Amino acid sequence: MTTPPLYIMLCSADRDKIQMAGMAASVGAVSDRKVHLFVSMGAIKAFKTGLPASDRYQPSPFSKELQSAGVPDPLELLKQGKMLGEMQVHACSMVIDVLGWEMESLEEGLFDGVMGLTKFLSDAEQGQLITL
């Protein structure tokens, strides 16, 4: 039996939640599991191109400990997962429209395109869905 794909809906700009999404997605991808990450709402702002890591994330209960311990940046984890496994990352089309952004506004080499929520949820019916 094959492992069902992992679908992660990331909506929060909190460092804790983005860190967990990066860890779960990259571990899943390098473990031969298909991973689909959907980035929406406030989380999309952490993926804006040109932001230093110190300005990417909203403070969260564990963010100071993550930063001081030198834990790898979530975006780097996602890039490694894409490079080493089967992972697709999509930006929410509605949020991109609301912000007036283009694909070029997002971190280079990470996103596979934009997608609507309806399509993502329809696809997620075939796998395991996590919301952060």
N, C-alpha and C positions, 0 to 999 in steps of 0.2 A: 504494500500500500504506500502510495506517495503522500508526502506531507502536504496539506493544503497551503495555498499561498497565504502570506501574512499581509494584511491591509492595515495601515496605520494612518489615522486621521489626526493630524497635528494642528491644534487650534490656539494654543497658548504660547505667549511670548516668554513665559517663565523659563529660566535656565534649567531648572530641574526637569521639566517636562520635555524640553527640546533635547536635553542630554539623554533622557531615557529613550526617546524616539530614535536618536542616533545610535545608541547602544543596541536596542532591540533590532533595528533595521540592519545594522552592519553584521551583527552576530547571525541573524537569520540568513542574510545573503551569503555569507561565507560558509554557512552550514548547508549549502545547496537547497535553500528554500527561497522560492520567489517572493520578493517583497515589493509592495506598492505603497509609497508614501504620498499622502495628499496633504499639502500645506495650505492652510486657510486662516482666516481671521487674523488676530494679532500676531500669530506665529510667522506670517509671511515677512514681517518687517525685519526679523532676524536674518533673513536671507537676502537682504538688499546688498547689491554689489558695492564694494568699497568701504564698508563699515569695519572698523577695527573690532576685534573680539570683545574688547572692554565695553563697547557701545551696542553690541548686538542684542543682548538679553535683558529682560526685566528682572529685577531682583526677586529672589525666591528663597524659601527657607534654608536651602542647602547650597545656594550659589557661592557664598563666600568660601565654604569648605572645598567645593569643587575647584574653584579658581586657585586657592592657596595650595592645594595638593598637586596642582599641575596636571589635572585630568585633561586628556585630549579634548579639543574643541569639538562640539557636536557636528559641525559642518565638515570637519576633517574626517570624522568617523564615517559620515555618510559618503563622502568621496571615496574613501577606502573600500567601503562596502560595495559601491557601484563598480569599482575597479576590479574587485576580487570575486564578485558574485553577481547574481541576477536581481537587480534592483531598478525600479523605475520611480522617479520623483516627479510629481505634477503639482503645479500651482493652481489654486482655485480660480477659475475664470471670473467669477463675480468679484472677488477681492481684488484681483488685478485690474478689473474695470473700474471699481470704486476708487482705487488709488491712482488711476490713470497711468499705470506702469505698462511697460513692454517686457518681453522676455529678457532684453538687455539690461533691465533694472535688477535682475536676479543674479545671484552668485553664479559665475561662469562655470560650466562643466558639470553642473549638478542637476539641473532640471531637464526633463524630457519633453516638456510642453505644458500647456494649460489644459484643464479638464473641469467639467461641471460636476457639482455634487451628485446629481442624479446618476450620471455615468459611473462615478466612483462607487457609489452605494450599490448600484446594479452589479458591477464587477465583483464587489466585496461579498456578494451572496455565495460565491464559490469558495470562500476561504474563511479565515479567522480575522475579525475586526477588533482593533484596539483604538480607543480614542484618548488622546492626551491633550 
